[in-house]
Amino acid sequence: MLRLARTVTAAAVLLAFASCAKAGPEPIAAFLKGRAAAFVFLAPDCPLSQSYVPTLNELREQFQTNHVELYAVFPGDVTPDEFVSNYQLKLPVIRDADFRLTEFFHASTTPQAFVVDSDGHTLYDGAIDNRAPELGQQRRVITEHYLLDALNAAVQHTDIAIKHTQPVGCFIEIPR
């Protein structure tokens, strides 16, 4: 009886630890195709998401030659078709209606970028650049290009100098 109690306790402890650990790359494995990728969380009604489309289109064009794909992830029950059409977004779109990717990455803000290696390990997460130091403010001159730098480091297989920045934008609400 004591042995059974220890086994049950050990199993409960293992389950508790497993639920706290970040899931493996399963939610994104189908998108990686053996290469690095960037997942950028956007929202149709977020002004910063709207203003970053030209930058994201340029980055996609630049990094496709290096076999790195950038994806636009729209969390929640939104239909991004009008956004894609109006702002001429050229990234492949992922609708994350069940918040599976949002929860996998712990995304909290739009826009928010995540760069992952070919194994699904997160190399960078945060802001696209330092255009918006705070909500409602924008710099005239962008001096830090976090996503660009992370993508370059991923392609060159070098260490990413800045692995995390605080994203600025619209809060992602996950219903509970």
C-alpha positions as a Python dict, from the first residue, in 0.01 Angstrom:
ca = {
    (1, 'M'): (0, 0, 0),
    (2, 'L'): (285, 237, 87),
    (3, 'R'): (451, 160, -247),
    (4, 'L'): (128, 248, -435),
    (5, 'A'): (98, 576, -243),
    (6, 'R'): (458, 669, -334),
    (7, 'T'): (394, 583, -700),
    (8, 'V'): (79, 794, -707),
    (9, 'T'): (259, 1084, -534),
    (10, 'A'): (552, 1061, -778),
    (11, 'A'): (313, 1059, -1073),
    (12, 'A'): (130, 1362, -937),
    (13, 'V'): (457, 1553, -892),
    (14, 'L'): (567, 1466, -1247),
    (15, 'L'): (234, 1581, -1387),
    (16, 'A'): (258, 1907, -1195),
    (17, 'F'): (606, 1976, -1333),
    (18, 'A'): (501, 1878, -1684),
    (19, 'S'): (208, 2119, -1678),
    (20, 'C'): (440, 2404, -1578),
    (21, 'A'): (695, 2335, -1850),
    (22, 'K'): (665, 2496, -2189),
    (23, 'A'): (522, 2260, -2448),
    (24, 'G'): (746, 2123, -2721),
    (25, 'P'): (737, 2258, -3074),
    (26, 'E'): (426, 2060, -3174),
    (27, 'P'): (200, 2364, -3238),
    (28, 'I'): (457, 2513, -3476),
    (29, 'A'): (632, 2203, -3614),
    (30, 'A'): (424, 2199, -3933),
    (31, 'F'): (531, 2556, -4012),
    (32, 'L'): (905, 2511, -3958),
    (33, 'K'): (986, 2267, -4238),
    (34, 'G'): (1341, 2229, -4110),
    (35, 'R'): (1415, 2601, -4103),
    (36, 'A'): (1393, 2905, -3879),
    (37, 'A'): (1077, 3113, -3878),
    (38, 'A'): (922, 3422, -3726),
    (39, 'F'): (569, 3436, -3589),
    (40, 'V'): (432, 3789, -3555),
    (41, 'F'): (109, 3833, -3361),
    (42, 'L'): (-118, 4097, -3510),
    (43, 'A'): (-471, 4227, -3457),
    (44, 'P'): (-687, 4388, -3728),
    (45, 'D'): (-800, 4668, -3497),
    (46, 'C'): (-455, 4748, -3350),
    (47, 'P'): (-304, 5065, -3503),
    (48, 'L'): (52, 4942, -3445),
    (49, 'S'): (-26, 4613, -3622),
    (50, 'Q'): (-151, 4819, -3914),
    (51, 'S'): (154, 5045, -3926),
    (52, 'Y'): (403, 4756, -3920),
    (53, 'V'): (274, 4583, -4236),
    (54, 'P'): (525, 4750, -4474),
    (55, 'T'): (814, 4654, -4243),
    (56, 'L'): (692, 4295, -4216),
    (57, 'N'): (644, 4267, -4594),
    (58, 'E'): (1002, 4391, -4647),
    (59, 'L'): (1141, 4147, -4392),
    (60, 'R'): (957, 3857, -4550),
    (61, 'E'): (1090, 3945, -4894),
    (62, 'Q'): (1443, 3983, -4758),
    (63, 'F'): (1450, 3656, -4563),
    (64, 'Q'): (1268, 3428, -4806),
    (65, 'T'): (1593, 3402, -5000),
    (66, 'N'): (1748, 3263, -4679),
    (67, 'H'): (1464, 3009, -4645),
    (68, 'V'): (1315, 3181, -4340),
    (69, 'E'): (939, 3236, -4337),
    (70, 'L'): (754, 3505, -4149),
    (71, 'Y'): (397, 3427, -4043),
    (72, 'A'): (123, 3665, -3935),
    (73, 'V'): (-70, 3515, -3643),
    (74, 'F'): (-416, 3652, -3564),
    (75, 'P'): (-527, 3536, -3219),
    (76, 'G'): (-893, 3486, -3133),
    (77, 'D'): (-1206, 3471, -3336),
    (78, 'V'): (-1112, 3734, -3595),
    (79, 'T'): (-1128, 3727, -3969),
    (80, 'P'): (-810, 3890, -4100),
    (81, 'D'): (-918, 3896, -4468),
    (82, 'E'): (-1010, 4265, -4472),
    (83, 'F'): (-690, 4355, -4284),
    (84, 'V'): (-479, 4154, -4530),
    (85, 'S'): (-651, 4320, -4826),
    (86, 'N'): (-658, 4677, -4694),
    (87, 'Y'): (-297, 4682, -4573),
    (88, 'Q'): (-161, 4448, -4844),
    (89, 'L'): (-7, 4206, -4596),
    (90, 'K'): (207, 3954, -4784),
    (91, 'L'): (285, 3715, -4498),
    (92, 'P'): (112, 3378, -4476),
    (93, 'V'): (-172, 3413, -4226),
    (94, 'I'): (-239, 3181, -3934),
    (95, 'R'): (-575, 3214, -3762),
    (96, 'D'): (-528, 3119, -3398),
    (97, 'A'): (-896, 3096, -3301),
    (98, 'D'): (-828, 2855, -3014),
    (99, 'F'): (-529, 3059, -2885),
    (100, 'R'): (-306, 2753, -2912),
    (101, 'L'): (-14, 2946, -3062),
    (102, 'T'): (-81, 3245, -2839),
    (103, 'E'): (-52, 3026, -2532),
    (104, 'F'): (243, 2829, -2671),
    (105, 'F'): (447, 3148, -2714),
    (106, 'H'): (289, 3328, -2416),
    (107, 'A'): (208, 3614, -2652),
    (108, 'S'): (43, 3905, -2476),
    (109, 'T'): (53, 4195, -2719),
    (110, 'T'): (2, 4283, -3082),
    (111, 'P'): (234, 4332, -3253),
    (112, 'Q'): (469, 4086, -3088),
    (113, 'A'): (734, 3883, -3270),
    (114, 'F'): (888, 3543, -3196),
    (115, 'V'): (1186, 3403, -3386),
    (116, 'V'): (1238, 3028, -3359),
    (117, 'D'): (1508, 2799, -3487),
    (118, 'S'): (1440, 2492, -3701),
    (119, 'D'): (1384, 2284, -3384),
    (120, 'G'): (1119, 2522, -3253),
    (121, 'H'): (1329, 2681, -2979),
    (122, 'T'): (1248, 3048, -2924),
    (123, 'L'): (1552, 3263, -3001),
    (124, 'Y'): (1387, 3605, -2967),
    (125, 'D'): (1058, 3746, -2845),
    (126, 'G'): (931, 4100, -2819),
    (127, 'A'): (896, 4416, -3020),
    (128, 'I'): (967, 4441, -3392),
    (129, 'D'): (1181, 4750, -3335),
    (130, 'N'): (1189, 5054, -3108),
    (131, 'R'): (943, 5259, -3315),
    (132, 'A'): (696, 5279, -3025),
    (133, 'P'): (865, 5332, -2688),
    (134, 'E'): (521, 5356, -2524),
    (135, 'L'): (162, 5318, -2636),
    (136, 'G'): (62, 5631, -2827),
    (137, 'Q'): (421, 5741, -2895),
    (138, 'Q'): (628, 5682, -3206),
    (139, 'R'): (987, 5771, -3284),
    (140, 'R'): (1072, 5954, -3603),
    (141, 'V'): (1396, 5758, -3636),
    (142, 'I'): (1408, 5388, -3551),
    (143, 'T'): (1742, 5305, -3392),
    (144, 'E'): (1693, 4942, -3286),
    (145, 'H'): (1575, 4672, -3529),
    (146, 'Y'): (1517, 4378, -3293),
    (147, 'L'): (1335, 4145, -3531),
    (148, 'L'): (1575, 4215, -3819),
    (149, 'D'): (1875, 4154, -3594),
    (150, 'A'): (1726, 3830, -3459),
    (151, 'L'): (1649, 3703, -3808),
    (152, 'N'): (2002, 3786, -3927),
    (153, 'A'): (2153, 3604, -3629),
    (154, 'A'): (1927, 3302, -3689),
    (155, 'V'): (2032, 3283, -4055),
    (156, 'Q'): (2401, 3323, -3968),
    (157, 'H'): (2372, 3078, -3674),
    (158, 'T'): (2522, 3334, -3437),
    (159, 'D'): (2413, 3435, -3090),
    (160, 'I'): (2129, 3685, -3074),
    (161, 'A'): (2246, 3988, -2879),
    (162, 'I'): (1902, 4092, -2755),
    (163, 'K'): (1682, 3789, -2685),
    (164, 'H'): (1383, 3969, -2532),
    (165, 'T'): (1227, 4313, -2546),
    (166, 'Q'): (902, 4441, -2402),
    (167, 'P'): (642, 4462, -2681),
    (168, 'V'): (426, 4772, -2701),
    (169, 'G'): (79, 4760, -2850),
    (170, 'C'): (-265, 4614, -2798),
    (171, 'F'): (-329, 4355, -2527),
    (172, 'I'): (-433, 4004, -2635),
    (173, 'E'): (-735, 3892, -2435),
    (174, 'I'): (-766, 3517, -2389),
    (175, 'P'): (-1111, 3420, -2263),
    (176, 'R'): (-1109, 3186, -1965),
}
